[in-house]
Amino acid sequence: MEITKKTLVLGFTNGLGKNVNLTINDPAEGLEGEVVNSVMDEIVASGALGEESVVANKVDAKYVIQQVEEIELV
């Protein structure tokens, strides 16, 4: 059986210049760049993410598609 998993990964940097990723499982279909960009702006403005320092800048956004195929052990 083959399983396909799609996630949305939003990439940021924090105040220390370290990368911070927010991974969203099963994102809504058909999200446009304009919407994702706006949401990322809200995340940065909220100061809600980051352990050492809150996220400071947007870096990228991408869909990650993982395809898993099970091997039958006989």
Summary of the structure (lengths in Angstrom):
residues: 74
radius of gyration: 15.7
end to end distance: 15.1
largest distance: 54.2
contacts: 170
relative contact order: 0.37
helix: 19%
strand: 47%
